[in-house]
Amino acid sequence: LQPLIDDASVEEIIVLGGQRTFVVREGRKQLITEVADIETVRRIAEQLLAGTGRRLDLANPIVSAQLTDGSRVHITGPPVTHEDRLNIQIRKFVLAADRLSSLVDRGSLTPLAADLLGAAVRADKTILVAGAPGAGKTTLVNCLLNEVPADRRVVTAEEVFEIQANLPDMTQMQTREVGLDGGGVITLRDLVREALRQRPDRIVIGEVRGPEALDMLMALNAGCSGLATVHANSSRDALEKLVSYSVLAGENISIPFVRSTASSVIDLVVHLKRSDQGRRVDEIVSVNPQMDDRLFTVQTLFEHSQGALRWTGMRPTDGDDYRAVGMRWPQ
């Protein structure tokens, strides 16, 4: 696999047991001819995990870890895999863009949409980034974080370190499985609560996909701003995912309460899509305070129409906050 790892054009490597190997370049998956046998795949897995503090065995058949170059590796093995095969997925750290202007240059974002997102960060708005796996959510998060004013304190919580931002006051934390030394598990819920104790101006959750959603909403309700990603098919679906995840946090959690809290603390939802043309922002919506127990009230600011991301003519209801940090809309 080393030639593929060294190939700067390869974004992702997928090894399926001793059967097939795929690579992803510019968002497109390709089957390659090189196939490693099962024993070779096993040795590769051991080498990848060496020094990460993670282990793969019958008791821990699913492992995620970060490699020294920033790439993320995900490995599944027996007993959860078929016929004792090992499957390896390596998502390489490729710094495709580090500023919103870079996304504009790549055609993923329009200048006006970039101005809005930059203003939202400077105005301490909470942004939820949504999309399918591989849509570019982490890249957008990195670009947004590099817009954070230098005097803000940022605390991040991730399953595995993926966020790469150059900020003077940023603390990064990741979860821990049962360690080789037998140390205890540290979950995303634990990290979100710990983040709040560190007096952050902005809390960043690498990926919300469980009961930590409620802890995040409570932290945001305490007065700090936030930035998080979630797997979702649309902006509205992303908000509904937060409700579904929040009720997993315990019994007697009121769905109307979660909806009301989410609508009061989340300002923008950005939805991304991946297509044959690459990754792009597909929609940006503004979230209005809850008026209905059953539905979120959103206002579409940008939408993909006629092959491009277009401004709808609508503006956030809290537009004065955006103007105060330099946002200027077309007349």
C-alpha positions in Angstrom: 0.0 0.0 0.0 2.9 2.4 0.5 2.9 3.7 -3.1 -0.8 4.5 -2.7 -0.1 6.2 0.6 2.7 8.2 -1.0 0.6 9.2 -4.0 -0.6 12.7 -3.3 -3.5 12.3 -5.7 -5.1 9.5 -3.6 -7.5 10.7 -1.0 -8.8 7.4 0.3 -7.7 3.7 0.1 -10.2 0.9 0.7 -8.9 -2.7 1.1 -11.6 -5.4 1.2 -10.0 -8.5 2.8 -7.9 -10.3 0.2 -10.4 -9.5 -2.6 -10.4 -6.0 -3.9 -8.7 -2.7 -3.4 -10.2 0.7 -4.3 -8.7 4.2 -4.3 -10.5 7.6 -4.3 -9.1 10.4 -6.4 -10.9 13.8 -6.5 -14.0 12.2 -5.1 -14.1 9.4 -7.6 -13.7 5.7 -6.6 -11.5 3.5 -8.8 -10.8 -0.3 -8.6 -7.1 -1.0 -8.9 -5.5 -4.3 -9.9 -3.2 -4.7 -6.9 -4.7 -7.1 -4.4 -3.1 -8.1 -1.1 -3.7 -11.6 0.3 -5.4 -11.9 3.7 -2.1 -12.4 5.6 -0.6 -9.4 4.0 -3.7 -7.4 4.9 -3.3 -8.6 8.5 0.3 -7.4 8.6 -0.6 -4.1 7.1 -3.3 -3.6 9.8 -0.8 -4.4 12.6 1.8 -1.9 11.1 -0.8 0.8 10.7 -2.0 0.5 14.4 1.5 0.3 15.8 2.1 3.3 18.0 -1.5 4.6 17.8 -2.5 3.2 21.2 -5.3 1.2 19.6 -5.6 -2.5 19.2 -7.5 -4.9 16.9 -8.5 -8.2 18.4 -11.6 -10.4 19.0 -12.6 -8.1 21.9 -12.1 -5.0 19.8 -12.9 -5.9 16.2 -13.7 -2.3 15.1 -10.9 0.3 15.4 -10.4 3.9 14.3 -7.1 5.7 14.7 -5.0 8.6 13.4 -1.7 7.9 11.7 1.4 10.1 12.2 0.8 11.9 8.9 -2.7 12.9 10.0 -4.5 10.2 7.9 -7.4 8.4 9.5 -7.6 4.6 9.4 -10.6 2.5 10.1 -10.3 -1.3 10.4 -12.9 -4.0 10.9 -12.0 -7.7 11.6 -13.5 -10.9 13.0 -15.9 -11.6 14.5 -17.8 -8.8 12.8 -16.4 -9.4 9.3 -17.3 -12.2 6.9 -15.0 -15.3 6.8 -12.5 -13.7 9.2 -11.5 -11.1 6.6 -9.9 -7.7 7.6 -11.2 -4.6 5.9 -9.1 -1.4 6.0 -10.1 2.1 5.0 -7.5 4.9 5.0 -8.7 8.4 4.6 -5.5 10.4 3.9 -5.0 13.9 5.3 -5.1 16.0 2.1 -5.2 19.7 2.8 -7.4 20.5 -0.2 -8.3 23.9 1.2 -7.7 25.8 4.4 -9.6 29.1 3.7 -13.1 29.9 2.4 -11.4 31.7 -0.5 -9.7 28.4 -1.4 -13.2 26.8 -1.7 -14.3 29.6 -3.9 -11.2 29.1 -6.2 -12.1 25.4 -6.4 -15.7 26.1 -7.4 -17.2 24.6 -4.2 -18.5 27.9 -2.9 -19.5 31.3 -4.4 -17.9 34.5 -3.2 -21.1 35.8 -1.6 -21.7 32.5 0.2 -18.1 32.6 1.5 -18.7 36.1 2.7 -21.8 35.0 4.6 -20.0 32.0 6.3 -17.0 34.1 7.2 -19.2 36.8 8.7 -21.1 34.1 10.6 -17.9 32.9 12.2 -16.7 36.4 13.1 -20.2 37.1 14.6 -19.9 34.0 16.8 -22.8 32.2 15.1 -23.3 28.4 15.5 -22.9 26.5 12.3 -24.0 22.9 11.6 -22.2 21.3 8.6 -24.1 18.4 7.0 -23.6 16.0 4.2 -22.8 12.4 3.2 -19.5 10.7 4.0 -16.8 12.2 1.9 -18.7 15.3 1.0 -16.1 17.6 2.3 -17.5 18.4 5.8 -14.1 18.4 7.6 -12.5 20.5 4.9 -15.2 23.1 5.3 -14.9 23.0 9.1 -11.1 23.6 8.8 -11.8 26.6 6.5 -14.4 28.0 8.9 -12.1 27.7 11.9 -9.4 29.6 10.1 -11.9 32.5 10.1 -12.2 32.6 13.9 -10.9 35.8 15.4 -7.5 35.4 17.1 -8.9 36.4 20.6 -11.4 33.5 20.7 -10.8 30.3 22.6 -11.7 27.1 20.7 -12.1 23.6 22.2 -12.6 20.6 19.9 -13.9 17.1 20.6 -13.5 14.3 18.1 -13.4 10.6 17.9 -10.1 10.8 16.1 -8.1 13.9 15.5 -9.0 15.2 12.0 -9.4 19.0 12.5 -6.4 21.0 11.2 -6.6 24.7 12.0 -4.0 27.3 12.8 -5.4 29.1 15.8 -3.4 30.6 18.7 -5.8 29.4 21.5 -7.2 26.0 20.5 -7.4 22.8 22.7 -8.1 19.5 20.9 -9.3 16.4 22.5 -10.2 12.9 21.2 -12.1 9.9 22.6 -10.3 6.9 24.0 -11.3 3.3 23.7 -10.1 0.8 26.3 -6.3 1.3 26.2 -3.5 -1.2 26.0 -2.9 -0.3 29.6 -6.5 -1.1 30.5 -7.4 2.5 30.9 -11.1 3.5 30.8 -13.2 4.7 27.9 -13.6 8.4 27.3 -16.6 9.2 25.1 -17.7 12.2 23.1 -20.2 13.0 25.8 -17.3 13.1 28.3 -15.4 15.4 26.0 -18.3 17.8 25.4 -18.8 18.2 29.1 -15.1 18.7 29.7 -14.9 21.3 26.9 -17.5 23.4 28.6 -15.3 23.5 31.8 -12.5 25.1 29.7 -14.4 28.3 29.2 -14.5 28.1 25.4 -15.8 30.8 23.1 -16.5 28.1 20.5 -17.0 24.4 20.9 -16.3 22.2 17.9 -17.7 18.6 17.6 -16.0 16.7 14.9 -19.0 14.5 14.2 -22.3 14.3 16.0 -23.9 10.8 15.7 -25.2 9.9 19.2 -26.4 11.2 22.6 -23.6 13.7 22.7 -26.0 15.8 20.6 -27.9 16.7 23.7 -24.7 17.6 25.6 -23.7 19.9 22.7 -27.1 21.7 22.7 -26.9 22.2 26.4 -23.3 23.6 26.1 -24.4 25.9 23.3 -27.4 27.0 25.4 -24.9 28.0 28.1 -23.7 30.9 25.9 -20.8 29.7 23.7 -20.9 29.3 20.0 -20.5 26.0 18.2 -19.4 24.2 15.0 -20.3 20.6 14.3 -20.8 18.1 11.5 -23.5 15.5 11.0 -24.3 12.9 8.3 -27.5 14.0 6.7 -29.3 14.2 3.3 -30.4 17.8 3.6 -30.2 20.8 6.0 -33.6 20.0 7.5 -32.6 16.4 7.9 -29.5 17.5 9.8 -31.7 19.3 12.3 -34.0 16.3 12.7 -30.9 14.1 13.3 -29.9 16.3 16.3 -33.4 15.6 17.8 -33.2 11.9 17.1 -29.7 11.7 18.6 -30.6 13.8 21.6 -33.4 11.5 22.8 -30.8 8.7 23.0 -29.2 10.5 25.9 -31.8 9.1 28.4 -35.4 8.6 29.4 -38.0 11.3 29.5 -36.3 13.7 27.2 -38.9 16.0 25.7 -38.7 16.2 21.9 -40.4 19.7 21.9 -37.7 20.9 24.4 -34.9 19.6 22.1 -36.4 21.2 19.0 -36.8 24.5 20.9 -33.3 24.4 22.2 -31.8 23.4 18.8 -33.7 26.2 17.0 -32.5 28.8 19.5 -28.8 27.9 19.5 -28.1 26.8 15.8 -27.9 29.7 13.4 -26.9 28.2 10.1 -26.9 24.8 8.5 -24.6 24.2 5.5 -25.3 21.1 3.4 -22.7 19.7 1.1 -22.9 17.2 -1.8 -20.4 15.1 -3.7 -21.0 14.5 -7.4 -19.0 13.5 -10.5 -18.0 17.2 -10.7 -16.5 17.2 -7.2 -17.6 18.4 -3.7 -19.7 21.5 -3.4 -21.9 23.4 -1.0 -25.5 22.6 -2.0 -27.5 24.7 0.4 -27.2 27.2 3.3 -30.2 27.8 5.5 -30.8 30.1 8.5 -32.6 28.5 11.5 -35.4 30.6 13.0 -36.5 30.3 16.7 -39.0 27.5 17.2 -42.6 28.4 16.4 -44.0 24.9 16.0 -43.4 21.8 18.2 -43.4 19.6 15.1 -41.2 21.4 12.6 -38.1 23.5 12.4 -38.6 26.8 10.7 -35.8 27.5 8.3 -35.1 30.2 5.7 -33.1 29.1 2.6 -30.4 31.7 1.9 -28.5 29.8 -0.8 -29.6 26.8 -2.9 -28.2 24.8 -5.8 -30.2 25.8 -8.9 -29.5 25.5 -12.6 -26.1 24.0 -12.0 -24.8 26.6 -9.5 -25.1 27.8 -5.9 -27.4 30.8 -6.0 -28.5 33.4 -3.5 -32.3 33.2 -3.0 -32.5 36.9 -2.1 -33.3 36.0 1.6 -31.2 37.2 4.5 -30.9 35.9 8.1 -33.4 37.4 10.5 -30.5 38.5 12.7 -28.9 40.3 9.8 -27.6 43.2 11.9 -25.1 40.9 13.6 -23.7 40.0 10.2 -23.5 43.6 9.0 -21.7 44.5 12.2 -18.8 42.3 11.2 -18.7 43.5 7.6 -21.3 41.4 5.7 -22.6 43.3 2.7 -25.5 42.0 0.6 -26.1 42.9 -3.1 -28.6 45.6 -3.6 
